[in-house]
Amino acid sequence: MFFIPALLSFGQSAPSRRMCGLTLGGLFPVGAFNDHVSQDGYGLDAYYGWRLRRTPVFMGLELSMHIYGHVNREVYLEEIPEVPLHVVTENNIGQTLLFLRLQPRGGKITTFIEGVAGVSYIWTDSTITGAGADNDVATETNFDDTTWTAGAGAGLSVRVGRSRVQGSGRGKGAFLELKVRYQAGGRADYLKKGSLVVEGNELSFTAERSATSFVTAQVGFSYFF
C-alpha cells in the first residue's frame, strides 16, 4: 500500500543516477544455522549502485562483514609470567553480493524492495594482543569455508538532507535507511563459539555443517546523486 503511490510518482522529476550507502545492524541465524550457532551477530554493509536507464531499478555491488561469535581469554607465557597476552577468537561471515533494488522516487519517506545473490566466506580467526598494546601481535585463521547465498528484503528511506546540485530531483540527497532482509545460505563447514578447545599446548576443534541462513536488521545512511 505504501509502495504503489511512490511507484506512480516515479516520472515526476529527473532521476538520480547513482547511490551509495553504509548500514550497521544485527545478524540473526535461522533454521539449521540457528540450531548450531544459537548466537546473534553484528556487522556492517557498504554498497554502491547504478540506476538502470530511467527505470526505478538500481543494480550494484555490496560488501558485508559480520561477527557471530566472540571469545576473549588471557594466557601467560611460561618464561614471562608477569605480563598476560590477550587471545581473541572471532567467528566471521564476509559476503560479496550483487543486488537489485526497486526504489521509486517519492517524498520525504520512500519504501523499497531488493534482492541479492553472491558468495559467503565463513571463517574463524584468533588474534594475540599484548597487554596495553594497540597493535595485534599475531593473527591466525583457524578454519574457513565458502558457500553461496541469496535473499530478499524491504526497507524504508527517510530524507535527512537534500542535494545542493542545482535542478536536482526529489529523489536525490541523503536518506536514513531502515531495512530487514532474509538470506538463504548454502551448506558449509564452520566453527561456533566453544568449537575451539585448548588443552595445554594442544588445539582441537569440531566443525559444524549445515545451511547458513540468517535474517539481518539494519540501520544506516544512503546518498542518491
Secondary structure, DSSP 4 states (H G I P E B T S, - for coil): --HHHHHHTGGGSPPP-EEEEEEEEEEEE-HHHHHHH---EEEEEEEEEEE-TTSSEEEEEEEEEEEEEEEEEEEEETTEEEEEEEEEEEEEEEEEEEEEEE----SSEEEEEEEEEEEEEEEEEEEEEETT-SSEEEEEEEEEEEEEEEEEEEEEEEEEEE--STT--TT-EEEEEEEEEEEEE-EEEE--TT-EEEETTEEEE--EEEE--EEEEEEEEEEE-
